[in-house]
Amino acid sequence: MPCKCWESYSVEPLSTALVSCNTNLLNECERLEGLLDGLRPTLPAEVLPYFELCVTYSSEIKTQVALIVEYLHSDHTELLPELLSETQRLTRQFQSLNQIVVTPLFRASERDRLCLWVLRWLHAAHPSTNDTVVALGDGSFSIYYFLDHAPIYYVPTSSQQGLLYLPLLFHEFGHLLHLRHQQELHDLVVELQNKLTTLLEPALSRGDDYDQAKTEDRRRVVETWFDWMEEFFCDAVGYAIGGVAFVGAFSSFLLMKGDDMFYMPPNRLGGSSHPVSRIRIRLLTERLRQDGSVESAERIYQTWAALAETKGLEENYHGYFEDSFVPLVMQTLDDMLTEASPHAPAKAEEGAPPTTPSRVVQTAWQKFIDSPSDYVAWERETVGELILHIEQ
Protein backbone atom coordinates (compact mmCIF):
# COMPACT_ATOMS: atom_id res chain seq x y z
CA MET A 1 0.00 0.00 0.00
CA PRO A 2 1.31 3.47 -0.82
CA CYS A 3 2.59 5.45 2.14
CA LYS A 4 0.11 8.13 3.35
CA CYS A 5 2.88 10.73 3.09
CA TRP A 6 2.29 10.77 -0.67
CA GLU A 7 -1.15 12.24 -0.13
CA SER A 8 0.32 15.58 0.93
CA TYR A 9 2.27 16.10 -2.29
CA SER A 10 1.17 17.18 -5.75
CA VAL A 11 1.24 14.27 -8.15
CA GLU A 12 1.82 16.35 -11.29
CA PRO A 13 5.60 16.97 -10.91
CA LEU A 14 6.18 13.29 -10.10
CA SER A 15 3.98 12.09 -12.96
CA THR A 16 5.72 14.41 -15.42
CA ALA A 17 9.18 13.24 -14.27
CA LEU A 18 8.18 9.59 -14.55
CA VAL A 19 6.79 10.04 -18.06
CA SER A 20 9.98 11.81 -19.15
CA CYS A 21 12.33 9.29 -17.57
CA ASN A 22 10.47 6.23 -18.86
CA THR A 23 10.16 7.69 -22.36
CA ASN A 24 13.92 8.29 -22.42
CA LEU A 25 14.56 4.83 -21.03
CA LEU A 26 12.32 3.29 -23.68
CA ASN A 27 14.23 5.16 -26.38
CA GLU A 28 17.54 3.91 -24.94
CA CYS A 29 16.23 0.33 -24.93
CA GLU A 30 15.19 0.59 -28.57
CA ARG A 31 18.54 2.14 -29.55
CA LEU A 32 20.44 -0.67 -27.82
CA GLU A 33 18.23 -3.29 -29.48
CA GLY A 34 19.07 -1.77 -32.87
CA LEU A 35 22.79 -1.83 -32.10
CA LEU A 36 22.62 -5.44 -30.97
CA ASP A 37 20.65 -6.46 -34.04
CA GLY A 38 23.29 -4.96 -36.29
CA LEU A 39 26.03 -6.68 -34.32
CA ARG A 40 24.68 -10.22 -34.71
CA PRO A 41 26.24 -11.08 -38.12
CA THR A 42 29.73 -10.05 -36.97
CA LEU A 43 29.94 -12.21 -33.85
CA PRO A 44 31.92 -15.45 -33.52
CA ALA A 45 29.69 -18.49 -33.03
CA GLU A 46 31.08 -19.03 -29.52
CA VAL A 47 29.58 -15.70 -28.37
CA LEU A 48 26.06 -16.21 -29.74
CA PRO A 49 24.57 -17.88 -26.62
CA TYR A 50 25.64 -14.89 -24.52
CA PHE A 51 24.36 -12.54 -27.23
CA GLU A 52 20.90 -14.18 -27.18
CA LEU A 53 20.78 -13.86 -23.39
CA CYS A 54 21.55 -10.15 -23.62
CA VAL A 55 18.86 -9.64 -26.28
CA THR A 56 16.29 -11.43 -24.14
CA TYR A 57 17.22 -9.44 -21.05
CA SER A 58 17.06 -6.16 -22.98
CA SER A 59 13.67 -7.08 -24.42
CA GLU A 60 12.31 -7.89 -20.96
CA ILE A 61 13.39 -4.48 -19.64
CA LYS A 62 11.86 -2.74 -22.66
CA THR A 63 8.55 -4.56 -22.19
CA GLN A 64 8.35 -3.54 -18.53
CA VAL A 65 9.21 0.08 -19.30
CA ALA A 66 6.55 0.22 -22.02
CA LEU A 67 4.01 -1.10 -19.52
CA ILE A 68 4.92 1.66 -17.05
CA VAL A 69 4.44 4.26 -19.79
CA GLU A 70 0.95 2.87 -20.43
CA TYR A 71 0.06 3.13 -16.74
CA LEU A 72 1.37 6.69 -16.59
CA HIS A 73 -0.97 7.72 -19.38
CA SER A 74 -3.94 6.29 -17.51
CA ASP A 75 -5.67 7.83 -14.53
CA HIS A 76 -4.08 5.72 -11.76
CA THR A 77 -2.28 8.27 -9.59
CA GLU A 78 -2.45 5.92 -6.62
CA LEU A 79 0.14 3.77 -8.41
CA LEU A 80 2.74 6.53 -8.72
CA PRO A 81 4.86 5.44 -5.71
CA GLU A 82 4.98 1.89 -7.02
CA LEU A 83 5.74 3.07 -10.55
CA LEU A 84 8.56 5.23 -9.19
CA SER A 85 10.16 2.22 -7.49
CA GLU A 86 9.82 0.14 -10.66
CA THR A 87 11.31 2.92 -12.78
CA GLN A 88 14.31 3.15 -10.47
CA ARG A 89 14.80 -0.63 -10.55
CA LEU A 90 14.56 -0.83 -14.34
CA THR A 91 16.88 2.15 -14.76
CA ARG A 92 19.53 0.42 -12.66
CA GLN A 93 19.09 -2.82 -14.59
CA PHE A 94 19.38 -1.09 -17.95
CA GLN A 95 22.46 0.85 -16.87
CA SER A 96 24.12 -2.39 -15.79
CA LEU A 97 23.16 -3.99 -19.10
CA ASN A 98 24.30 -1.00 -21.15
CA GLN A 99 27.51 -0.18 -19.27
CA ILE A 100 28.78 -3.66 -18.37
CA VAL A 101 26.86 -6.62 -19.69
CA VAL A 102 26.77 -5.91 -23.44
CA THR A 103 30.26 -4.41 -23.70
CA PRO A 104 31.97 -7.79 -24.33
CA LEU A 105 29.82 -8.16 -27.45
CA PHE A 106 30.98 -4.88 -28.96
CA ARG A 107 34.66 -5.82 -28.60
CA ALA A 108 34.19 -9.48 -29.60
CA SER A 109 36.32 -10.81 -32.46
CA GLU A 110 37.84 -13.98 -33.84
CA ARG A 111 40.82 -13.36 -31.55
CA ASP A 112 38.65 -14.34 -28.57
CA ARG A 113 38.51 -17.98 -29.59
CA LEU A 114 41.49 -19.10 -27.52
CA CYS A 115 40.11 -17.74 -24.23
CA LEU A 116 36.56 -18.80 -25.03
CA TRP A 117 37.83 -22.31 -25.75
CA VAL A 118 39.39 -22.46 -22.29
CA LEU A 119 36.25 -21.07 -20.63
CA ARG A 120 33.88 -23.42 -22.44
CA TRP A 121 36.05 -26.39 -21.45
CA LEU A 122 36.09 -25.30 -17.81
CA HIS A 123 32.33 -24.92 -17.59
CA ALA A 124 31.41 -27.98 -19.64
CA ALA A 125 33.48 -30.28 -17.44
CA HIS A 126 31.67 -29.41 -14.19
CA PRO A 127 28.05 -30.44 -13.50
CA SER A 128 27.17 -27.20 -11.69
CA THR A 129 28.38 -24.98 -14.55
CA ASN A 130 27.79 -26.94 -17.75
CA ASP A 131 24.70 -24.87 -18.58
CA THR A 132 26.56 -21.57 -18.17
CA VAL A 133 27.11 -19.15 -21.04
CA VAL A 134 30.19 -16.94 -20.85
CA ALA A 135 31.63 -13.76 -22.29
CA LEU A 136 35.11 -12.27 -22.49
CA GLY A 137 36.03 -8.71 -21.57
CA ASP A 138 39.22 -6.64 -21.53
CA GLY A 139 40.67 -5.86 -18.13
CA SER A 140 42.57 -7.25 -15.18
CA PHE A 141 41.88 -10.91 -14.42
CA SER A 142 38.48 -10.96 -12.72
CA ILE A 143 34.92 -12.20 -13.04
CA TYR A 144 31.58 -10.36 -13.13
CA TYR A 145 28.36 -12.26 -12.52
CA PHE A 146 25.46 -11.48 -14.84
CA LEU A 147 22.30 -13.18 -13.58
CA ASP A 148 24.48 -15.84 -11.90
CA HIS A 149 24.50 -18.06 -15.02
CA ALA A 150 26.29 -15.74 -17.46
CA PRO A 151 29.65 -14.60 -16.08
CA ILE A 152 31.97 -12.18 -17.85
CA TYR A 153 35.64 -13.14 -17.53
CA TYR A 154 38.08 -10.25 -17.85
CA VAL A 155 41.56 -10.89 -19.24
CA PRO A 156 44.34 -8.36 -20.05
CA THR A 157 44.45 -7.70 -23.78
CA SER A 158 47.86 -9.20 -24.58
CA SER A 159 47.28 -12.19 -22.29
CA GLN A 160 44.27 -13.20 -24.40
CA GLN A 161 46.61 -14.21 -27.23
CA GLY A 162 49.20 -16.11 -25.17
CA LEU A 163 49.31 -19.26 -23.06
CA LEU A 164 51.33 -18.46 -19.95
CA TYR A 165 48.65 -16.52 -18.05
CA LEU A 166 45.57 -18.45 -19.17
CA PRO A 167 45.76 -20.63 -16.01
CA LEU A 168 44.64 -17.57 -14.03
CA LEU A 169 41.20 -18.16 -15.54
CA PHE A 170 41.09 -21.31 -13.41
CA HIS A 171 41.19 -19.12 -10.29
CA GLU A 172 38.36 -16.95 -11.61
CA PHE A 173 36.36 -20.08 -12.37
CA GLY A 174 36.82 -20.93 -8.69
CA HIS A 175 34.79 -17.83 -7.79
CA LEU A 176 31.88 -19.20 -9.84
CA LEU A 177 32.15 -22.56 -8.07
CA HIS A 178 32.22 -20.71 -4.75
CA LEU A 179 29.01 -18.92 -5.69
CA ARG A 180 27.31 -22.18 -6.71
CA HIS A 181 28.32 -23.92 -3.46
CA GLN A 182 28.23 -20.86 -1.25
CA GLN A 183 26.35 -22.13 1.79
CA GLU A 184 28.28 -25.40 2.11
CA LEU A 185 31.62 -23.62 1.72
CA HIS A 186 30.65 -20.89 4.16
CA ASP A 187 29.79 -23.53 6.76
CA LEU A 188 33.27 -25.02 6.41
CA VAL A 189 34.89 -21.60 6.78
CA VAL A 190 32.87 -20.90 9.93
CA GLU A 191 34.22 -24.19 11.35
CA LEU A 192 37.74 -23.00 10.54
CA GLN A 193 37.05 -19.65 12.23
CA ASN A 194 35.97 -21.47 15.38
CA LYS A 195 39.20 -23.49 15.34
CA LEU A 196 41.28 -20.35 14.81
CA THR A 197 39.49 -18.68 17.72
CA THR A 198 40.42 -21.62 19.95
CA LEU A 199 43.98 -21.65 18.67
CA LEU A 200 44.46 -17.95 19.33
CA GLU A 201 42.90 -18.01 22.79
CA PRO A 202 45.54 -17.25 25.45
CA ALA A 203 46.18 -19.77 28.21
CA LEU A 204 45.70 -17.08 30.87
CA SER A 205 43.45 -14.02 30.92
CA ARG A 206 44.00 -10.96 33.12
CA GLY A 207 40.61 -9.41 32.44
CA ASP A 208 41.97 -5.88 32.10
CA ASP A 209 41.86 -3.32 29.27
CA TYR A 210 44.91 -4.87 27.63
CA ASP A 211 43.14 -8.22 27.48
CA GLN A 212 40.06 -6.60 25.98
CA ALA A 213 42.17 -4.95 23.27
CA LYS A 214 43.86 -8.27 22.46
CA THR A 215 40.48 -10.00 22.34
CA GLU A 216 39.31 -7.42 19.80
CA ASP A 217 42.51 -7.97 17.76
CA ARG A 218 41.89 -11.73 17.70
CA ARG A 219 38.27 -11.21 16.68
CA ARG A 220 39.37 -9.00 13.78
CA VAL A 221 41.89 -11.63 12.66
CA VAL A 222 39.28 -14.40 12.67
CA GLU A 223 36.70 -12.27 10.85
CA THR A 224 39.21 -11.34 8.15
CA TRP A 225 39.82 -15.00 7.40
CA PHE A 226 36.21 -15.39 6.22
CA ASP A 227 36.90 -13.37 3.05
CA TRP A 228 40.47 -14.61 2.73
CA MET A 229 39.28 -18.19 2.48
CA GLU A 230 37.38 -17.50 -0.73
CA GLU A 231 40.63 -16.37 -2.36
CA PHE A 232 42.57 -19.31 -0.92
CA PHE A 233 39.82 -21.62 -2.21
CA CYS A 234 40.02 -20.14 -5.70
CA ASP A 235 43.80 -20.56 -5.63
CA ALA A 236 43.28 -24.21 -4.66
CA VAL A 237 40.80 -24.63 -7.53
CA GLY A 238 43.36 -23.13 -9.89
CA TYR A 239 45.96 -25.59 -8.67
CA ALA A 240 43.56 -28.55 -8.83
CA ILE A 241 42.94 -27.83 -12.52
CA GLY A 242 46.26 -26.36 -13.66
CA GLY A 243 48.85 -27.84 -11.32
CA VAL A 244 52.36 -26.39 -11.57
CA ALA A 245 51.28 -24.21 -14.51
CA PHE A 246 48.77 -22.37 -12.34
CA VAL A 247 51.33 -21.71 -9.59
CA GLY A 248 53.84 -20.51 -12.17
CA ALA A 249 51.31 -18.14 -13.75
CA PHE A 250 50.07 -16.90 -10.40
CA SER A 251 53.59 -16.26 -9.09
CA SER A 252 54.79 -14.55 -12.27
CA PHE A 253 51.71 -12.33 -12.53
CA LEU A 254 51.96 -11.01 -8.94
CA LEU A 255 55.69 -11.07 -8.20
CA MET A 256 56.54 -7.62 -9.56
CA LYS A 257 53.34 -5.77 -8.59
CA GLY A 258 54.90 -4.06 -5.59
CA ASP A 259 55.62 -4.29 -1.88
CA ASP A 260 51.95 -4.90 -1.06
CA MET A 261 52.40 -8.42 -2.40
CA PHE A 262 54.74 -9.09 0.54
CA TYR A 263 53.62 -6.89 3.38
CA MET A 264 50.64 -4.87 4.60
CA PRO A 265 50.36 -2.93 7.87
CA PRO A 266 47.82 -4.07 10.48
CA ASN A 267 45.31 -1.34 9.67
CA ARG A 268 45.09 -2.65 6.08
CA LEU A 269 45.16 -6.33 6.96
CA GLY A 270 42.05 -6.17 9.12
CA GLY A 271 38.95 -6.56 6.98
CA SER A 272 40.93 -6.93 3.74
CA SER A 273 39.29 -9.00 1.02
CA HIS A 274 42.54 -10.47 -0.34
CA PRO A 275 45.35 -12.06 1.68
CA VAL A 276 48.92 -10.89 1.28
CA SER A 277 50.13 -12.61 -1.88
CA ARG A 278 53.17 -14.10 -0.18
CA ILE A 279 50.85 -16.08 2.11
CA ARG A 280 49.04 -17.38 -0.96
CA ILE A 281 52.36 -18.42 -2.48
CA ARG A 282 53.21 -20.16 0.79
CA LEU A 283 50.03 -22.28 0.62
CA LEU A 284 50.38 -23.03 -3.08
CA THR A 285 53.98 -24.16 -2.75
CA GLU A 286 52.88 -26.29 0.21
CA ARG A 287 50.49 -28.06 -2.17
CA LEU A 288 53.28 -28.54 -4.68
CA ARG A 289 55.44 -30.15 -2.01
CA GLN A 290 52.61 -32.40 -0.88
CA ASP A 291 52.17 -33.59 -4.47
CA GLY A 292 55.88 -34.27 -4.96
CA SER A 293 56.78 -31.20 -7.03
CA VAL A 294 59.43 -30.18 -4.53
CA GLU A 295 61.81 -28.64 -7.06
CA SER A 296 59.11 -26.36 -8.50
CA ALA A 297 57.92 -25.42 -5.01
CA GLU A 298 61.41 -24.52 -3.86
CA ARG A 299 62.19 -22.51 -7.01
CA ILE A 300 59.03 -20.38 -6.67
CA TYR A 301 59.26 -19.96 -2.90
CA GLN A 302 62.91 -18.95 -3.02
CA THR A 303 62.22 -16.43 -5.78
CA TRP A 304 59.73 -14.66 -3.51
CA ALA A 305 62.08 -14.91 -0.54
CA ALA A 306 64.96 -13.42 -2.54
CA LEU A 307 62.90 -10.48 -3.73
CA ALA A 308 61.63 -9.81 -0.20
CA GLU A 309 65.18 -9.90 1.15
CA THR A 310 66.38 -7.50 -1.53
CA LYS A 311 63.61 -5.04 -0.66
CA GLY A 312 64.11 -5.48 3.08
CA LEU A 313 60.56 -6.80 3.57
CA GLU A 314 60.25 -8.97 6.66
CA GLU A 315 57.73 -11.78 6.74
CA ASN A 316 55.48 -10.16 9.35
CA TYR A 317 51.71 -10.55 9.17
CA HIS A 318 50.93 -9.02 12.57
CA GLY A 319 49.12 -12.10 13.83
CA TYR A 320 46.89 -12.49 10.77
CA PHE A 321 48.91 -15.51 9.66
CA GLU A 322 51.03 -17.92 11.68
CA ASP A 323 52.69 -21.22 10.80
CA SER A 324 50.30 -22.92 13.21
CA PHE A 325 47.39 -21.92 10.95
CA VAL A 326 48.67 -23.94 7.98
CA PRO A 327 47.42 -27.47 8.89
CA LEU A 328 43.94 -26.14 9.78
CA VAL A 329 43.70 -24.03 6.65
CA MET A 330 44.96 -26.76 4.32
CA GLN A 331 42.48 -29.28 5.77
CA THR A 332 39.61 -26.81 5.38
CA LEU A 333 40.61 -26.11 1.79
CA ASP A 334 40.72 -29.84 1.07
CA ASP A 335 37.19 -30.15 2.47
CA MET A 336 36.05 -27.19 0.35
CA LEU A 337 37.54 -28.79 -2.76
CA THR A 338 35.75 -32.03 -1.97
CA GLU A 339 32.47 -30.13 -1.61
CA ALA A 340 32.82 -28.14 -4.84
CA SER A 341 34.63 -30.88 -6.82
CA PRO A 342 36.66 -28.73 -9.22
CA HIS A 343 38.72 -31.77 -10.17
CA ALA A 344 36.41 -32.81 -13.02
CA PRO A 345 38.47 -30.97 -15.68
CA ALA A 346 41.72 -32.54 -14.46
CA LYS A 347 40.22 -36.06 -14.39
CA ALA A 348 39.02 -35.60 -17.95
CA GLU A 349 42.70 -35.43 -18.93
CA GLU A 350 43.16 -39.20 -18.72
CA GLY A 351 43.61 -40.54 -22.23
CA ALA A 352 42.71 -37.17 -23.74
CA PRO A 353 44.78 -35.56 -26.51
CA PRO A 354 47.35 -32.96 -25.41
CA THR A 355 45.15 -30.17 -26.76
CA THR A 356 43.02 -29.73 -23.65
CA PRO A 357 43.63 -26.39 -21.88
CA SER A 358 45.13 -27.96 -18.77
CA ARG A 359 47.73 -29.91 -20.72
CA VAL A 360 48.46 -27.05 -23.09
CA VAL A 361 49.28 -24.57 -20.32
CA GLN A 362 51.34 -27.15 -18.42
CA THR A 363 53.34 -27.83 -21.59
CA ALA A 364 53.71 -24.08 -22.16
CA TRP A 365 55.13 -23.43 -18.71
CA GLN A 366 57.53 -26.36 -18.95
CA LYS A 367 58.71 -25.07 -22.32
CA PHE A 368 59.12 -21.53 -20.93
CA ILE A 369 61.21 -22.77 -17.99
CA ASP A 370 63.34 -25.16 -20.03
CA SER A 371 64.01 -22.90 -23.02
CA PRO A 372 62.84 -19.30 -22.54
CA SER A 373 64.69 -18.06 -25.63
CA ASP A 374 62.74 -20.45 -27.87
CA TYR A 375 59.42 -19.93 -26.14
CA VAL A 376 57.93 -17.05 -28.17
CA ALA A 377 58.31 -18.89 -31.50
CA TRP A 378 56.95 -22.10 -29.97
CA GLU A 379 53.96 -20.31 -28.46
CA ARG A 380 53.10 -18.55 -31.74
CA GLU A 381 53.13 -21.86 -33.61
CA THR A 382 51.18 -23.68 -30.87
CA VAL A 383 48.47 -21.02 -30.63
CA GLY A 384 48.06 -21.10 -34.41
CA GLU A 385 47.60 -24.88 -34.32
CA LEU A 386 45.15 -24.58 -31.44
CA ILE A 387 43.01 -22.06 -33.30
CA LEU A 388 42.82 -24.44 -36.26
CA HIS A 389 41.87 -27.25 -33.88
CA ILE A 390 39.16 -25.07 -32.26
CA GLU A 391 37.67 -24.10 -35.62
CA GLN A 392 37.30 -27.73 -36.74
C-alpha positions in Angstrom: 0.0 0.0 0.0 1.3 3.5 -0.8 2.6 5.4 2.1 0.1 8.1 3.3 2.9 10.7 3.1 2.3 10.8 -0.7 -1.1 12.2 -0.1 0.3 15.6 0.9 2.3 16.1 -2.3 1.2 17.2 -5.7 1.2 14.3 -8.2 1.8 16.4 -11.3 5.6 17.0 -10.9 6.2 13.3 -10.1 4.0 12.1 -13.0 5.7 14.4 -15.4 9.2 13.2 -14.3 8.2 9.6 -14.6 6.8 10.0 -18.1 10.0 11.8 -19.1 12.3 9.3 -17.6 10.5 6.2 -18.9 10.2 7.7 -22.4 13.9 8.3 -22.4 14.6 4.8 -21.0 12.3 3.3 -23.7 14.2 5.2 -26.4 17.5 3.9 -24.9 16.2 0.3 -24.9 15.2 0.6 -28.6 18.5 2.1 -29.5 20.4 -0.7 -27.8 18.2 -3.3 -29.5 19.1 -1.8 -32.9 22.8 -1.8 -32.1 22.6 -5.4 -31.0 20.7 -6.5 -34.0 23.3 -5.0 -36.3 26.0 -6.7 -34.3 24.7 -10.2 -34.7 26.2 -11.1 -38.1 29.7 -10.1 -37.0 29.9 -12.2 -33.8 31.9 -15.5 -33.5 29.7 -18.5 -33.0 31.1 -19.0 -29.5 29.6 -15.7 -28.4 26.1 -16.2 -29.7 24.6 -17.9 -26.6 25.6 -14.9 -24.5 24.4 -12.5 -27.2 20.9 -14.2 -27.2 20.8 -13.9 -23.4 21.6 -10.1 -23.6 18.9 -9.6 -26.3 16.3 -11.4 -24.1 17.2 -9.4 -21.0 17.1 -6.2 -23.0 13.7 -7.1 -24.4 12.3 -7.9 -21.0 13.4 -4.5 -19.6 11.9 -2.7 -22.7 8.6 -4.6 -22.2 8.3 -3.5 -18.5 9.2 0.1 -19.3 6.5 0.2 -22.0 4.0 -1.1 -19.5 4.9 1.7 -17.1 4.4 4.3 -19.8 0.9 2.9 -20.4 0.1 3.1 -16.7 1.4 6.7 -16.6 -1.0 7.7 -19.4 -3.9 6.3 -17.5 -5.7 7.8 -14.5 -4.1 5.7 -11.8 -2.3 8.3 -9.6 -2.5 5.9 -6.6 0.1 3.8 -8.4 2.7 6.5 -8.7 4.9 5.4 -5.7 5.0 1.9 -7.0 5.7 3.1 -10.6 8.6 5.2 -9.2 10.2 2.2 -7.5 9.8 0.1 -10.7 11.3 2.9 -12.8 14.3 3.1 -10.5 14.8 -0.6 -10.5 14.6 -0.8 -14.3 16.9 2.1 -14.8 19.5 0.4 -12.7 19.1 -2.8 -14.6 19.4 -1.1 -18.0 22.5 0.9 -16.9 24.1 -2.4 -15.8 23.2 -4.0 -19.1 24.3 -1.0 -21.2 27.5 -0.2 -19.3 28.8 -3.7 -18.4 26.9 -6.6 -19.7 26.8 -5.9 -23.4 30.3 -4.4 -23.7 32.0 -7.8 -24.3 29.8 -8.2 -27.5 31.0 -4.9 -29.0 34.7 -5.8 -28.6 34.2 -9.5 -29.6 36.3 -10.8 -32.5 37.8 -14.0 -33.8 40.8 -13.4 -31.5 38.7 -14.3 -28.6 38.5 -18.0 -29.6 41.5 -19.1 -27.5 40.1 -17.7 -24.2 36.6 -18.8 -25.0 37.8 -22.3 -25.7 39.4 -22.5 -22.3 36.3 -21.1 -20.6 33.9 -23.4 -22.4 36.1 -26.4 -21.4 36.1 -25.3 -17.8 32.3 -24.9 -17.6 31.4 -28.0 -19.6 33.5 -30.3 -17.4 31.7 -29.4 -14.2 28.0 -30.4 -13.5 27.2 -27.2 -11.7 28.4 -25.0 -14.5 27.8 -26.9 -17.8 24.7 -24.9 -18.6 26.6 -21.6 -18.2 27.1 -19.1 -21.0 30.2 -16.9 -20.8 31.6 -13.8 -22.3 35.1 -12.3 -22.5 36.0 -8.7 -21.6 39.2 -6.6 -21.5 40.7 -5.9 -18.1 42.6 -7.2 -15.2 41.9 -10.9 -14.4 38.5 -11.0 -12.7 34.9 -12.2 -13.0 31.6 -10.4 -13.1 28.4 -12.3 -12.5 25.5 -11.5 -14.8 22.3 -13.2 -13.6 24.5 -15.8 -11.9 24.5 -18.1 -15.0 26.3 -15.7 -17.5 29.7 -14.6 -16.1 32.0 -12.2 -17.8 35.6 -13.1 -17.5 38.1 -10.2 -17.8 41.6 -10.9 -19.2 44.3 -8.4 -20.1 44.4 -7.7 -23.8 47.9 -9.2 -24.6 47.3 -12.2 -22.3 44.3 -13.2 -24.4 46.6 -14.2 -27.2 49.2 -16.1 -25.2 49.3 -19.3 -23.1 51.3 -18.5 -19.9 48.6 -16.5 -18.1 45.6 -18.4 -19.2 45.8 -20.6 -16.0 44.6 -17.6 -14.0 41.2 -18.2 -15.5 41.1 -21.3 -13.4 41.2 -19.1 -10.3 38.4 -16.9 -11.6 36.4 -20.1 -12.4 36.8 -20.9 -8.7 34.8 -17.8 -7.8 31.9 -19.2 -9.8 32.1 -22.6 -8.1 32.2 -20.7 -4.8 29.0 -18.9 -5.7 27.3 -22.2 -6.7 28.3 -23.9 -3.5 28.2 -20.9 -1.2 26.4 -22.1 1.8 28.3 -25.4 2.1 31.6 -23.6 1.7 30.7 -20.9 4.2 29.8 -23.5 6.8 33.3 -25.0 6.4 34.9 -21.6 6.8 32.9 -20.9 9.9 34.2 -24.2 11.3 37.7 -23.0 10.5 37.1 -19.7 12.2 36.0 -21.5 15.4 39.2 -23.5 15.3 41.3 -20.4 14.8 39.5 -18.7 17.7 40.4 -21.6 20.0 44.0 -21.7 18.7 44.5 -17.9 19.3 42.9 -18.0 22.8 45.5 -17.3 25.4 46.2 -19.8 28.2 45.7 -17.1 30.9 43.5 -14.0 30.9 44.0 -11.0 33.1 40.6 -9.4 32.4 42.0 -5.9 32.1 41.9 -3.3 29.3 44.9 -4.9 27.6 43.1 -8.2 27.5 40.1 -6.6 26.0 42.2 -5.0 23.3 43.9 -8.3 22.5 40.5 -10.0 22.3 39.3 -7.4 19.8 42.5 -8.0 17.8 41.9 -11.7 17.7 38.3 -11.2 16.7 39.4 -9.0 13.8 41.9 -11.6 12.7 39.3 -14.4 12.7 36.7 -12.3 10.8 39.2 -11.3 8.1 39.8 -15.0 7.4 36.2 -15.4 6.2 36.9 -13.4 3.0 40.5 -14.6 2.7 39.3 -18.2 2.5 37.4 -17.5 -0.7 40.6 -16.4 -2.4 42.6 -19.3 -0.9 39.8 -21.6 -2.2 40.0 -20.1 -5.7 43.8 -20.6 -5.6 43.3 -24.2 -4.7 40.8 -24.6 -7.5 43.4 -23.1 -9.9 46.0 -25.6 -8.7 43.6 -28.6 -8.8 42.9 -27.8 -12.5 46.3 -26.4 -13.7 48.8 -27.8 -11.3 52.4 -26.4 -11.6 51.3 -24.2 -14.5 48.8 -22.4 -12.3 51.3 -21.7 -9.6 53.8 -20.5 -12.2 51.3 -18.1 -13.8 50.1 -16.9 -10.4 53.6 -16.3 -9.1 54.8 -14.5 -12.3 51.7 -12.3 -12.5 52.0 -11.0 -8.9 55.7 -11.1 -8.2 56.5 -7.6 -9.6 53.3 -5.8 -8.6 54.9 -4.1 -5.6 55.6 -4.3 -1.9 52.0 -4.9 -1.1 52.4 -8.4 -2.4 54.7 -9.1 0.5 53.6 -6.9 3.4 50.6 -4.9 4.6 50.4 -2.9 7.9 47.8 -4.1 10.5 45.3 -1.3 9.7 45.1 -2.6 6.1 45.2 -6.3 7.0 42.0 -6.2 9.1 38.9 -6.6 7.0 40.9 -6.9 3.7 39.3 -9.0 1.0 42.5 -10.5 -0.3 45.4 -12.1 1.7 48.9 -10.9 1.3 50.1 -12.6 -1.9 53.2 -14.1 -0.2 50.9 -16.1 2.1 49.0 -17.4 -1.0 52.4 -18.4 -2.5 53.2 -20.2 0.8 50.0 -22.3 0.6 50.4 -23.0 -3.1 54.0 -24.2 -2.7 52.9 -26.3 0.2 50.5 -28.1 -2.2 53.3 -28.5 -4.7 55.4 -30.1 -2.0 52.6 -32.4 -0.9 52.2 -33.6 -4.5 55.9 -34.3 -5.0 56.8 -31.2 -7.0 59.4 -30.2 -4.5 61.8 -28.6 -7.1 59.1 -26.4 -8.5 57.9 -25.4 -5.0 61.4 -24.5 -3.9 62.2 -22.5 -7.0 59.0 -20.4 -6.7 59.3 -20.0 -2.9 62.9 -19.0 -3.0 62.2 -16.4 -5.8 59.7 -14.7 -3.5 62.1 -14.9 -0.5 65.0 -13.4 -2.5 62.9 -10.5 -3.7 61.6 -9.8 -0.2 65.2 -9.9 1.2 66.4 -7.5 -1.5 63.6 -5.0 -0.7 64.1 -5.5 3.1 60.6 -6.8 3.6 60.2 -9.0 6.7 57.7 -11.8 6.7 55.5 -10.2 9.3 51.7 -10.5 9.2 50.9 -9.0 12.6 49.1 -12.1 13.8 46.9 -12.5 10.8 48.9 -15.5 9.7 51.0 -17.9 11.7 52.7 -21.2 10.8 50.3 -22.9 13.2 47.4 -21.9 10.9 48.7 -23.9 8.0 47.4 -27.5 8.9 43.9 -26.1 9.8 43.7 -24.0 6.6 45.0 -26.8 4.3 42.5 -29.3 5.8 39.6 -26.8 5.4 40.6 -26.1 1.8 40.7 -29.8 1.1 37.2 -30.1 2.5 36.1 -27.2 0.4 37.5 -28.8 -2.8 35.7 -32.0 -2.0 32.5 -30.1 -1.6 32.8 -28.1 -4.8 34.6 -30.9 -6.8 36.7 -28.7 -9.2 38.7 -31.8 -10.2 36.4 -32.8 -13.0 38.5 -31.0 -15.7 41.7 -32.5 -14.5 40.2 -36.1 -14.4 39.0 -35.6 -17.9 42.7 -35.4 -18.9 43.2 -39.2 -18.7 43.6 -40.5 -22.2 42.7 -37.2 -23.7 44.8 -35.6 -26.5 47.3 -33.0 -25.4 45.2 -30.2 -26.8 43.0 -29.7 -23.6 43.6 -26.4 -21.9 45.1 -28.0 -18.8 47.7 -29.9 -20.7 48.5 -27.1 -23.1 49.3 -24.6 -20.3 51.3 -27.1 -18.4 53.3 -27.8 -21.6 53.7 -24.1 -22.2 55.1 -23.4 -18.7 57.5 -26.4 -18.9 58.7 -25.1 -22.3 59.1 -21.5 -20.9 61.2 -22.8 -18.0 63.3 -25.2 -20.0 64.0 -22.9 -23.0 62.8 -19.3 -22.5 64.7 -18.1 -25.6 62.7 -20.4 -27.9 59.4 -19.9 -26.1 57.9 -17.1 -28.2 58.3 -18.9 -31.5 57.0 -22.1 -30.0 54.0 -20.3 -28.5 53.1 -18.5 -31.7 53.1 -21.9 -33.6 51.2 -23.7 -30.9 48.5 -21.0 -30.6 48.1 -21.1 -34.4 47.6 -24.9 -34.3 45.2 -24.6 -31.4 43.0 -22.1 -33.3 42.8 -24.4 -36.3 41.9 -27.3 -33.9 39.2 -25.1 -32.3 37.7 -24.1 -35.6 37.3 -27.7 -36.7 
